[in-house]
């Protein structure tokens, strides 16, 4: 019989593995690439944020170009910065 810690890790879902608690996910469009893998992203509501690529996207060499539609994960503490977690095809 698995202990409670082992059981909680087994019940986790692959979809929830990369998500942070309290993070806000918003769709947007890449406006311009910046140095150091940073991007200026215009969100659906018109706000512009500074975003970097998530580690898994960088690991799998997913290219992000201007005009790409992306999902940005924003921290509730600083809504002007975010992390790009998905690029639409």
N, CA, C and O atoms as a GROMACS GRO file, in nm:
protein
  356
    1UNK      N    1   0.084  -0.118   0.000
    1UNK     CA    2   0.000   0.000   0.000
    1UNK      C    3   0.089   0.125   0.000
    1UNK      O    4   0.174   0.138   0.087
    2UNK      N    5   0.070   0.217  -0.096
    2UNK     CA    6   0.156   0.334  -0.103
    2UNK      C    7   0.127   0.431   0.012
    2UNK      O    8   0.014   0.444   0.057
    3UNK      N    9   0.234   0.498   0.056
    3UNK     CA   10   0.214   0.598   0.162
    3UNK      C   11   0.144   0.720   0.103
    3UNK      O   12   0.130   0.731  -0.019
    4UNK      N   13   0.100   0.812   0.188
    4UNK     CA   14   0.020   0.926   0.140
    4UNK      C   15   0.099   1.016   0.045
    4UNK      O   16   0.041   1.069  -0.050
    5UNK      N   17   0.230   1.034   0.069
    5UNK     CA   18   0.311   1.118  -0.019
    5UNK      C   19   0.322   1.055  -0.158
    5UNK      O   20   0.312   1.124  -0.259
    6UNK      N   21   0.344   0.924  -0.161
    6UNK     CA   22   0.355   0.854  -0.289
    6UNK      C   23   0.221   0.854  -0.362
    6UNK      O   24   0.217   0.870  -0.484
    7UNK      N   25   0.114   0.838  -0.288
    7UNK     CA   26  -0.018   0.835  -0.349
    7UNK      C   27  -0.053   0.970  -0.412
    7UNK      O   28  -0.114   0.975  -0.518
    8UNK      N   29  -0.013   1.081  -0.346
    8UNK     CA   30  -0.044   1.212  -0.401
    8UNK      C   31   0.032   1.238  -0.530
    8UNK      O   32  -0.020   1.304  -0.621
    9UNK      N   33   0.156   1.186  -0.541
    9UNK     CA   34   0.231   1.204  -0.665
    9UNK      C   35   0.174   1.119  -0.776
    9UNK      O   36   0.180   1.157  -0.893
   10UNK      N   37   0.120   1.002  -0.741
   10UNK     CA   38   0.061   0.916  -0.844
   10UNK      C   39  -0.069   0.973  -0.898
   10UNK      O   40  -0.103   0.952  -1.015
   11UNK      N   41  -0.142   1.043  -0.814
   11UNK     CA   42  -0.272   1.095  -0.858
   11UNK      C   43  -0.260   1.223  -0.938
   11UNK      O   44  -0.358   1.271  -0.994
   12UNK      N   45  -0.140   1.280  -0.944
   12UNK     CA   46  -0.123   1.403  -1.021
   12UNK      C   47  -0.141   1.376  -1.169
   12UNK      O   48  -0.114   1.267  -1.219
   13UNK      N   49  -0.186   1.475  -1.235
   13UNK     CA   50  -0.218   1.468  -1.375
   13UNK      C   51  -0.107   1.538  -1.454
   13UNK      O   52  -0.056   1.639  -1.405
   14UNK      N   53  -0.068   1.493  -1.569
   14UNK     CA   54   0.038   1.554  -1.648
   14UNK      C   55   0.004   1.698  -1.684
   14UNK      O   56   0.094   1.782  -1.697
   15UNK      N   57  -0.123   1.728  -1.700
   15UNK     CA   58  -0.164   1.864  -1.737
   15UNK      C   59  -0.134   1.963  -1.624
   15UNK      O   60  -0.102   2.079  -1.651
   16UNK      N   61  -0.145   1.920  -1.500
   16UNK     CA   62  -0.125   2.008  -1.386
   16UNK      C   63   0.021   2.021  -1.345
   16UNK      O   64   0.054   2.105  -1.261
   17UNK      N   65   0.109   1.941  -1.402
   17UNK     CA   66   0.248   1.941  -1.358
   17UNK      C   67   0.317   2.075  -1.377
   17UNK      O   68   0.392   2.118  -1.290
   18UNK      N   69   0.295   2.144  -1.489
   18UNK     CA   70   0.365   2.267  -1.516
   18UNK      C   71   0.296   2.391  -1.464
   18UNK      O   72   0.355   2.499  -1.468
   19UNK      N   73   0.175   2.380  -1.415
   19UNK     CA   74   0.100   2.498  -1.373
   19UNK      C   75   0.135   2.537  -1.230
   19UNK      O   76   0.151   2.452  -1.143
   20UNK      N   77   0.146   2.668  -1.209
   20UNK     CA   78   0.173   2.721  -1.075
   20UNK      C   79   0.042   2.755  -1.007
   20UNK      O   80  -0.056   2.789  -1.074
   21UNK      N   81   0.040   2.747  -0.877
   21UNK     CA   82  -0.078   2.788  -0.802
   21UNK      C   83  -0.093   2.939  -0.810
   21UNK      O   84   0.002   3.013  -0.785
   22UNK      N   85  -0.211   2.985  -0.842
   22UNK     CA   86  -0.238   3.128  -0.846
   22UNK      C   87  -0.195   3.198  -0.973
   22UNK      O   88  -0.219   3.318  -0.988
   23UNK      N   89  -0.133   3.127  -1.067
   23UNK     CA   90  -0.090   3.189  -1.192
   23UNK      C   91  -0.211   3.214  -1.281
   23UNK      O   92  -0.306   3.136  -1.281
   24UNK      N   93  -0.205   3.323  -1.356
   24UNK     CA   94  -0.314   3.361  -1.445
   24UNK      C   95  -0.269   3.333  -1.588
   24UNK      O   96  -0.165   3.383  -1.630
   25UNK      N   97  -0.346   3.255  -1.663
   25UNK     CA   98  -0.312   3.226  -1.802
   25UNK      C   99  -0.396   3.312  -1.894
   25UNK      O  100  -0.519   3.316  -1.882
   26UNK      N  101  -0.329   3.381  -1.988
   26UNK     CA  102  -0.396   3.473  -2.080
   26UNK      C  103  -0.339   3.450  -2.219
   26UNK      O  104  -0.220   3.423  -2.234
   27UNK      N  105  -0.424   3.460  -2.322
   27UNK     CA  106  -0.375   3.450  -2.459
   27UNK      C  107  -0.325   3.587  -2.505
   27UNK      O  108  -0.373   3.691  -2.459
   28UNK      N  109  -0.229   3.584  -2.596
   28UNK     CA  110  -0.175   3.708  -2.649
   28UNK      C  111  -0.107   3.685  -2.782
   28UNK      O  112  -0.109   3.575  -2.837
   29UNK      N  113  -0.045   3.793  -2.833
   29UNK     CA  114   0.023   3.790  -2.962
   29UNK      C  115   0.161   3.852  -2.943
   29UNK      O  116   0.174   3.958  -2.882
   30UNK      N  117   0.264   3.785  -2.994
   30UNK     CA  118   0.401   3.835  -2.982
   30UNK      C  119   0.416   3.957  -3.072
   30UNK      O  120   0.389   3.951  -3.192
   31UNK      N  121   0.459   4.068  -3.013
   31UNK     CA  122   0.476   4.193  -3.088
   31UNK      C  123   0.618   4.206  -3.138
   31UNK      O  124   0.641   4.237  -3.255
   32UNK      N  125   0.716   4.184  -3.048
   32UNK     CA  126   0.856   4.195  -3.090
   32UNK      C  127   0.946   4.106  -3.006
   32UNK      O  128   0.922   4.089  -2.886
   33UNK      N  129   1.049   4.049  -3.068
   33UNK     CA  130   1.147   3.972  -2.990
   33UNK      C  131   1.248   4.069  -2.928
   33UNK      O  132   1.282   4.171  -2.988
   34UNK      N  133   1.296   4.036  -2.810
   34UNK     CA  134   1.396   4.117  -2.739
   34UNK      C  135   1.515   4.027  -2.707
   34UNK      O  136   1.505   3.905  -2.718
   35UNK      N  137   1.627   4.086  -2.667
   35UNK     CA  138   1.744   4.003  -2.633
   35UNK      C  139   1.716   3.909  -2.516
   35UNK      O  140   1.622   3.929  -2.440
   36UNK      N  141   1.798   3.806  -2.504
   36UNK     CA  142   1.793   3.709  -2.394
   36UNK      C  143   1.661   3.632  -2.389
   36UNK      O  144   1.608   3.609  -2.280
   37UNK      N  145   1.610   3.592  -2.503
   37UNK     CA  146   1.488   3.510  -2.512
   37UNK      C  147   1.368   3.575  -2.444
   37UNK      O  148   1.283   3.507  -2.387
   38UNK      N  149   1.361   3.708  -2.451
   38UNK     CA  150   1.246   3.781  -2.397
   38UNK      C  151   1.162   3.830  -2.515
   38UNK      O  152   1.212   3.847  -2.625
   39UNK      N  153   1.035   3.851  -2.490
   39UNK     CA  154   0.942   3.895  -2.594
   39UNK      C  155   0.846   3.998  -2.537
   39UNK      O  156   0.808   3.991  -2.420
   40UNK      N  157   0.806   4.093  -2.621
   40UNK     CA  158   0.698   4.184  -2.585
   40UNK      C  159   0.572   4.120  -2.640
   40UNK      O  160   0.563   4.093  -2.759
   41UNK      N  161   0.473   4.097  -2.553
   41UNK     CA  162   0.349   4.028  -2.590
   41UNK      C  163   0.232   4.121  -2.562
   41UNK      O  164   0.221   4.178  -2.454
   42UNK      N  165   0.144   4.134  -2.661
   42UNK     CA  166   0.021   4.211  -2.642
   42UNK      C  167  -0.091   4.113  -2.608
   42UNK      O  168  -0.122   4.023  -2.686
   43UNK      N  169  -0.151   4.131  -2.491
   43UNK     CA  170  -0.256   4.042  -2.445
   43UNK      C  171  -0.388   4.075  -2.513
   43UNK      O  172  -0.401   4.180  -2.577
   44UNK      N  173  -0.486   3.985  -2.500
   44UNK     CA  174  -0.617   4.006  -2.562
   44UNK      C  175  -0.684   4.134  -2.514
   44UNK      O  176  -0.758   4.198  -2.589
   45UNK      N  177  -0.658   4.172  -2.388
   45UNK     CA  178  -0.721   4.290  -2.332
   45UNK      C  179  -0.649   4.420  -2.369
   45UNK      O  180  -0.688   4.528  -2.324
   46UNK      N  181  -0.543   4.411  -2.451
   46UNK     CA  182  -0.473   4.530  -2.498
   46UNK      C  183  -0.347   4.564  -2.420
   46UNK      O  184  -0.268   4.646  -2.467
   47UNK      N  185  -0.325   4.505  -2.304
   47UNK     CA  186  -0.206   4.533  -2.225
   47UNK      C  187  -0.084   4.467  -2.290
   47UNK      O  188  -0.095   4.362  -2.353
   48UNK      N  189   0.033   4.531  -2.273
   48UNK     CA  190   0.158   4.473  -2.323
   48UNK      C  191   0.241   4.430  -2.204
   48UNK      O  192   0.256   4.504  -2.107
   49UNK      N  193   0.296   4.308  -2.212
   49UNK     CA  194   0.378   4.254  -2.103
   49UNK      C  195   0.510   4.204  -2.159
   49UNK      O  196   0.523   4.177  -2.278
   50UNK      N  197   0.608   4.192  -2.070
   50UNK     CA  198   0.738   4.137  -2.104
   50UNK      C  199   0.734   3.990  -2.064
   50UNK      O  200   0.702   3.958  -1.950
   51UNK      N  201   0.768   3.899  -2.156
   51UNK     CA  202   0.756   3.756  -2.127
   51UNK      C  203   0.880   3.681  -2.174
   51UNK      O  204   0.943   3.718  -2.273
   52UNK      N  205   0.914   3.575  -2.101
   52UNK     CA  206   1.023   3.488  -2.142
   52UNK      C  207   0.967   3.348  -2.172
   52UNK      O  208   0.853   3.318  -2.137
   53UNK      N  209   1.048   3.265  -2.236
   53UNK     CA  210   1.003   3.132  -2.276
   53UNK      C  211   1.017   3.038  -2.156
   53UNK      O  212   1.115   3.045  -2.083
   54UNK      N  213   0.919   2.950  -2.137
   54UNK     CA  214   0.928   2.852  -2.028
   54UNK      C  215   1.040   2.752  -2.059
   54UNK      O  216   1.080   2.736  -2.174
   55UNK      N  217   1.088   2.688  -1.956
   55UNK     CA  218   1.201   2.596  -1.970
   55UNK      C  219   1.173   2.480  -2.064
   55UNK      O  220   1.261   2.442  -2.141
   56UNK      N  221   1.052   2.423  -2.059
   56UNK     CA  222   1.020   2.310  -2.146
   56UNK      C  223   1.017   2.352  -2.293
   56UNK      O  224   1.058   2.275  -2.380
   57UNK      N  225   0.970   2.473  -2.322
   57UNK     CA  226   0.967   2.520  -2.460
   57UNK      C  227   1.109   2.542  -2.511
   57UNK      O  228   1.140   2.511  -2.626
   58UNK      N  229   1.196   2.594  -2.425
   58UNK     CA  230   1.335   2.615  -2.462
   58UNK      C  231   1.404   2.481  -2.482
   58UNK      O  232   1.483   2.464  -2.575
   59UNK      N  233   1.374   2.385  -2.395
   59UNK     CA  234   1.433   2.252  -2.401
   59UNK      C  235   1.398   2.180  -2.531
   59UNK      O  236   1.480   2.106  -2.586
   60UNK      N  237   1.276   2.202  -2.580
   60UNK     CA  238   1.230   2.135  -2.702
   60UNK      C  239   1.247   2.222  -2.827
   60UNK      O  240   1.191   2.191  -2.932
   61UNK      N  241   1.324   2.330  -2.816
   61UNK     CA  242   1.357   2.419  -2.928
   61UNK      C  243   1.234   2.471  -3.001
   61UNK      O  244   1.232   2.474  -3.124
   62UNK      N  245   1.133   2.510  -2.928
   62UNK     CA  246   1.013   2.566  -2.991
   62UNK      C  247   1.041   2.711  -3.025
   62UNK      O  248   1.070   2.793  -2.937
   63UNK      N  249   1.033   2.743  -3.154
   63UNK     CA  250   1.062   2.877  -3.203
   63UNK      C  251   0.943   2.967  -3.183
   63UNK      O  252   0.830   2.927  -3.208
   64UNK      N  253   0.967   3.089  -3.140
   64UNK     CA  254   0.861   3.188  -3.126
   64UNK      C  255   0.901   3.307  -3.212
   64UNK      O  256   1.009   3.363  -3.198
   65UNK      N  257   0.810   3.344  -3.302
   65UNK     CA  258   0.835   3.453  -3.396
   65UNK      C  259   0.732   3.563  -3.375
   65UNK      O  260   0.627   3.538  -3.315
   66UNK      N  261   0.760   3.684  -3.422
   66UNK     CA  262   0.659   3.791  -3.413
   66UNK      C  263   0.529   3.748  -3.481
   66UNK      O  264   0.532   3.676  -3.581
   67UNK      N  265   0.418   3.792  -3.428
   67UNK     CA  266   0.282   3.762  -3.474
   67UNK      C  267   0.233   3.624  -3.432
   67UNK      O  268   0.119   3.588  -3.464
   68UNK      N  269   0.313   3.544  -3.361
   68UNK     CA  270   0.265   3.414  -3.310
   68UNK      C  271   0.164   3.436  -3.199
   68UNK      O  272   0.178   3.528  -3.118
   69UNK      N  273   0.062   3.351  -3.195
   69UNK     CA  274  -0.034   3.353  -3.083
   69UNK      C  275   0.019   3.260  -2.975
   69UNK      O  276   0.057   3.147  -3.003
   70UNK      N  277   0.023   3.310  -2.851
   70UNK     CA  278   0.081   3.234  -2.741
   70UNK      C  279  -0.008   3.242  -2.617
   70UNK      O  280  -0.097   3.327  -2.608
   71UNK      N  281   0.017   3.152  -2.523
   71UNK     CA  282  -0.046   3.158  -2.391
   71UNK      C  283   0.061   3.205  -2.294
   71UNK      O  284   0.170   3.147  -2.288
   72UNK      N  285   0.030   3.310  -2.218
   72UNK     CA  286   0.124   3.367  -2.122
   72UNK      C  287   0.072   3.341  -1.982
   72UNK      O  288  -0.046   3.362  -1.953
   73UNK      N  289   0.159   3.295  -1.895
   73UNK     CA  290   0.126   3.272  -1.755
   73UNK      C  291   0.177   3.392  -1.675
   73UNK      O  292   0.298   3.418  -1.674
   74UNK      N  293   0.086   3.464  -1.610
   74UNK     CA  294   0.123   3.583  -1.533
   74UNK      C  295   0.119   3.552  -1.384
   74UNK      O  296   0.033   3.478  -1.337
   75UNK      N  297   0.213   3.610  -1.312
   75UNK     CA  298   0.212   3.598  -1.166
   75UNK      C  299   0.114   3.700  -1.110
   75UNK      O  300   0.106   3.812  -1.161
   76UNK      N  301   0.040   3.665  -1.007
   76UNK     CA  302  -0.052   3.763  -0.948
   76UNK      C  303   0.021   3.879  -0.880
   76UNK      O  304  -0.041   3.981  -0.850
   77UNK      N  305   0.152   3.865  -0.855
   77UNK     CA  306   0.229   3.969  -0.788
   77UNK      C  307   0.280   4.076  -0.883
   77UNK      O  308   0.289   4.193  -0.846
   78UNK      N  309   0.313   4.037  -1.008
   78UNK     CA  310   0.364   4.133  -1.106
   78UNK      C  311   0.298   4.103  -1.240
   78UNK      O  312   0.340   4.013  -1.312
   79UNK      N  313   0.196   4.179  -1.273
   79UNK     CA  314   0.119   4.154  -1.396
   79UNK      C  315   0.186   4.212  -1.520
   79UNK      O  316   0.131   4.199  -1.630
   80UNK      N  317   0.303   4.274  -1.507
   80UNK     CA  318   0.372   4.329  -1.624
   80UNK      C  319   0.474   4.231  -1.682
   80UNK      O  320   0.532   4.257  -1.787
   81UNK      N  321   0.496   4.118  -1.615
   81UNK     CA  322   0.592   4.017  -1.662
   81UNK      C  323   0.524   3.881  -1.664
   81UNK      O  324   0.433   3.854  -1.586
   82UNK      N  325   0.570   3.796  -1.756
   82UNK     CA  326   0.508   3.665  -1.764
   82UNK      C  327   0.599   3.561  -1.826
   82UNK      O  328   0.714   3.589  -1.860
   83UNK      N  329   0.545   3.441  -1.842
   83UNK     CA  330   0.618   3.330  -1.901
   83UNK      C  331   0.533   3.271  -2.012
   83UNK      O  332   0.416   3.241  -1.991
   84UNK      N  333   0.591   3.254  -2.130
   84UNK     CA  334   0.520   3.194  -2.243
   84UNK      C  335   0.521   3.043  -2.223
   84UNK      O  336   0.628   2.981  -2.218
   85UNK      N  337   0.402   2.984  -2.211
   85UNK     CA  338   0.393   2.841  -2.182
   85UNK      C  339   0.341   2.760  -2.300
   85UNK      O  340   0.349   2.638  -2.298
   86UNK      N  341   0.287   2.826  -2.404
   86UNK     CA  342   0.233   2.752  -2.518
   86UNK      C  343   0.230   2.842  -2.641
   86UNK      O  344   0.197   2.960  -2.631
   87UNK      N  345   0.266   2.786  -2.757
   87UNK     CA  346   0.256   2.858  -2.884
   87UNK      C  347   0.156   2.784  -2.971
   87UNK      O  348   0.170   2.664  -2.995
   88UNK      N  349   0.054   2.858  -3.019
   88UNK     CA  350  -0.046   2.796  -3.107
   88UNK      C  351   0.016   2.769  -3.242
   88UNK      O  352   0.101   2.844  -3.289
   89UNK      N  353  -0.027   2.660  -3.306
   89UNK     CA  354   0.026   2.620  -3.437
   89UNK      C  355  -0.036   2.699  -3.549
   89UNK      O  356  -0.002   2.678  -3.665
   0.00000   0.00000   0.00000
